[in-house]
Amino acid sequence: MIDVQDVSKSFQEEKAVDGISLSVGKGAIYGLLGSNGAGKTTLLKMLAGIYRPEQGNVQIGGKAVFEQPDTKSGIIFMPDTPYFFPQATLRVMADFYRAVYPKWSEERFKELETVFRLDPKRKLSRFSKGMQRQAAFLLALSCMPEVLIMDEPIDGLDPVMRRQIKNLLFQEVADRSLTVMISSHNLREIEDLCDHIGIMHQGRMLVEKELDELKSDTHKVQVAFRDERHAAALTAKLQVLHHEARGSVNLYIVKGDRPRIEQTFRVYDPYVLDLLPLTLEEIFIYEMGDAGYDAQPLLV
């Protein structure tokens, strides 16, 4: 559905996106992660046809996006800060979206009004941040898009509404094969929502895999060796993202095949050996640390 080939974009002399390629299938939910300033928003805006790539191609449904109204009519982009016309009510914005998006469904709008319980006659400028976010979702889903692109979409929503939004997205994907691209720093929510993950840093894609594959490829190992020299010997045999000693127990974050990792450790006949699951947040932290982006100790 979404096909990005070797795309780059610069602002003045700073390269925001540098040779990114990715593919998102129809009906998939893709989570885009990355450090601050990694280029995520720039990439999303190229997918939505707001920015023109300096090189490479962006296609959705096999068609170009930039300056292509027919393609854009099936795409909704939700920025990190919702925008509405000054003094507009929800009803006024709904009438505008209906005029712009040919697949607008008034029936769906009415259904979602009962879900979000927002006053359609109240000015959106008087809504709270969370209510404005709900209004943006209501309008976006009423357009019946083929592709929904979202930048920090759950910021400002309470836990009950976050769950409601997730349920709505799952319903749209199941019923209409909606394709979703979502960028967020809330990795717990991304882990619940997405089936495919991409991690960006300094304009490049560090990792792009299915979530289950990403989790099965990175392991946390707790081990107590019989000889402390064994800890140093392992570094040359495995792809170690992180290692720290906690008394007699060593903690490793290792990439690779689980049976091979376990076999490598068991050669040393350790006192204790446990392979533990990692959360997406832990994987993100260690991947970014391996790329040279990690927390530095503060001197106070």
Salt bridges, closest charged atoms under 4 A:
ASP18 OD1 - LYS15 NZ 3.91
ASP18 OD2 - ARG204 NH2 3.10
GLU67 OE1 - ARG52 NH2 3.74
ASP95 OD1 - ARG91 NH2 2.91
ASP95 OD1 - ARG98 NH2 3.01
GLU106 OE2 - ARG91 NH1 2.79
GLU106 OE1 - ARG98 NH1 3.65
GLU111 OE1 - ARG108 NH1 3.11
GLU113 OE1 - LYS110 NZ 3.87
GLU146 OE2 - LYS103 NZ 2.90
GLU152 OE2 - HIS185 ND1 2.70
ASP155 OD2 - LYS129 NZ 2.92
GLU172 OE2 - ARG108 NH2 2.58
GLU172 OE1 - ARG176 NE 2.70
GLU189 OE2 - ARG162 NE 2.86
GLU189 OE1 - LYS166 NZ 2.94
GLU191 OE2 - LYS215 NZ 2.43
ASP192 OD2 - LYS166 NZ 3.11
ASP192 OD1 - ARG188 NH1 2.49
GLU208 OE2 - HIS196 NE2 3.91
ASP217 OD2 - LYS209 NZ 2.70
ASP227 OD2 - ARG229 NH2 2.59
GLU244 OE1 - HIS242 NE2 2.68
GLU244 OE2 - ARG246 NE 3.01
GLU262 OE2 - ARG266 NH2 3.08
ASP269 OD2 - ARG226 NE 3.22
GLU282 OE2 - LYS220 NZ 2.94
GLU287 OE2 - LYS255 NZ 3.18
